[in-house]
Structures are given as structure tokens and as C-alpha cells.
Amino acid sequence: KAGVTQTPRYLIKTRGQQVTLSCSPISGHRSVSWYQQTPGQGLQFLFEYFSETQRNKGNFPGRFSGRQFSNSRSEMNVSTLELGDSALYLCASSSGLAGYTDTQYFGPGTRLTVL
Amino acid sequence: DQQVKQNSPSLSVQEGRISILNCDYTNSMFDYFLWYKKYPAEGPTFLISISSIKDKNEDGRFTVFLNKSAKHLSLHIVPSQPGDSAVYFCAASPFSSNTGKLIFGQGTTLQVKP
């Protein structure tokens, strides 16, 4: 099976712009979770989508949003970019099924730099 | 409030010896734990997991131990190899609630010297 893919791998934006990141999960997986990794805060959970619905959300401002399509692919959008949004953005996919020890598998990440 | 803690930022061991990475958690609702390995500029790679109904899980050179009463888990790598040099993250989840959310520790950088 192909792994989790993320596009683009690298992105440079300026403050105030918006950005959209894309994630394609492992075939058959219905859950996609997004994480932000920064040197100071480590890996922090942004939100999770399952069957096109946001199922859980972390403690990030409303500038961070996402969606999931019927094929389970997911996009994450950040509006009005700030310097502090510079980070590695990771998505992870899993089956999303309740009652199972559901392992998340990560993509390679998108490195976002905000100038 | 850091619910998952890896108190050792770094660890250095000799090739062939055992590497022991530790992780503590505070939330008794956590019942599924995972270890990931990460190289710079790459996504974390899943290594091994354990659910709270077990106290040990083994996969090749990797063994994870869980002590629920102490809220402590550890990852043993035997024997350690130079290719194991990476950042190791432990993560916890209340899988029974199926939130899709993992809580990560801050990571431990392992260096295995030839």
C-alpha cells in the first residue's frame, strides 16, 4: 500500500497570506489528523476529520481550518499567516474505527516558512 | 499542562548496547501508547505500540514496557545500531474515546555511536 502523501513538501509565504496544504491518506483509511511541529511546542494536534466531518479539534485559533473530501483526502487551510505559523505540518491517517487500537501513520510533512 | 513527558532530551549509547528511552504520563484515561521515530524534515515513523491491557510488547529489537501504576512506559532497543540514531517520541491516546488525537512527549534524541 502507498503511504500517506502530503503536498507541497515546502512552501514559503509572507505574513497576511493564506495557504492550503493537502494530504492523501493510506487507501482504506477514513481518518485524517493534522499536527503542527515547532521547536518550542513540539508536536501539537490541530484537528481530526473522519468521514468528511471534523471529529475533534485542538487548541488553535480559527485561522486554522480543514476539510475532508468523500475520497478521504484532506486539506488544511491557514488564513492571515503569522510568523509564528512557520512549522512542519504533518498529517496522519488511520482507520478511524472505534474500539480498535488505531495506529496513526504519518506523511512526510509540509515545511511552511512565513516571511 | 504537559500530559506526556520525556524527561531526557538526549541519550547516547554505544553500538550493540541497550538503549532505554523513558516516558511518563499523567492522564489515567490514556490507554493506548505508541512510539515513533523521527528523522529531521521527515514525518514520524511508527515503531511499536501497547495497549493498557498489556505490560509488554515486543517487535524484533524493540520492546515497550508499560507500568500503569507508575504511569510510566519505556522503549528498549537491543542491540542498538547507528541507524537507530533519531528523535524518539512517545504518544498517548484514549483510544476508547476514538478522538483521533495523540498527545506527544517532547522527544528524546538518541545517538548510537559506532
Interface residues (C-beta under 8 A of the other chain):
Chain A: V4 Q6 S31 S33 Y35 G42 L43 Q44 F45 E48 F50 R55 N56 G58 L88 L90 A92 S94 G96 L97 A98 G99 Y100 T101 D102 T103 Q104 Y105 F106 G107 P108 G109 R111
Chain B: Y32 L34 Y36 A41 E42 G43 P44 T45 F46 S49 S51 F89 A91 S93 F95 S96 N98 T99 G100 K101 L102 I103 F104 G105 Q106 G107
